[in-house]
Amino acid sequence: MSGVAVITGASAGIGAELARVFARHGHSVVLVARREQKLQELAAEIAATGRVAPVVLSLDLTRPDAASRLAAALTLRALEPEYIVNNAGHGLVGHAATLDRDEQLAMIDLNVRTLTDLSLAFVEALARRRGGILNVASVAGFLPGPRSAVYYASKAYVLSLSEALHDELKGRGVRVTCVCPGPVATEFQARAGLPDDEAAWPLAVPAARVAELGYRGLMAGRRLVIPGVVNRVVAFMPRIAPRAILLRSLDRRQSRRLLKAARPK
């Protein structure tokens, strides 16, 4: 069995940048997402740099059997994970009571259930190879999230789980790192219903930089990586600011985002 870095949500944004970073540092990469054409294009780009051509796996990660299907696909190719990178996820903006409930539950399936399943399914292989898990959360995980309640809650779960697994698995030689970016200019904004210039503000850190810092943090065995000074300040705010003030402030900001998204282009 050959060891590989499995990267979910690799078809665009931070996931694609993580694939480039892992490949650049000499890892064999497995790209996982639904959009096979996008994955094939990224695999060809990486192979053209002289790196090992990535394996492409087109999988629907919202399926309950996603982890077992991934495991079977890797076994068929005589591969096993050395690193699991849980980047796949999406968000929705709006009042939870009025957003489509099935879409919100599907978001929980991807952001929470699938991430948990993949974080636990390959621990034996990760321990054998002294590898690790990189979970992509968000600064949203530190905050209450009116008008994006389920998304913020899902990222709080990712943060909590990752920090606990960091402690539980370090004795087995498995590194677990949680990277918490702020707004990043990716396809995430469009899917969440936000304007495409959403990340053009002081908290924005480029996706390539987020990926590089996340990778370095994982290799160094860090528990938590928050790219950007302003994002680190935001993550610290809940410790000193009254919860009610945070809720009002975030509610106003989300309202402005929705109004901007609703304006005619």
Helices and strands as residue ranges (DSSP letters): E 2-8, H 13-24, E 29-33, H 36-48, E 55-58, H 66-76, E 79-86, H 101-108, I 109-114, H 115-121, H 123-128, E 132-136, G 139-142, H 149-169, G 170-172, E 175-179, H 188-192, H 207-219, E 224-225, H 229-236, G 237-239, H 243-262
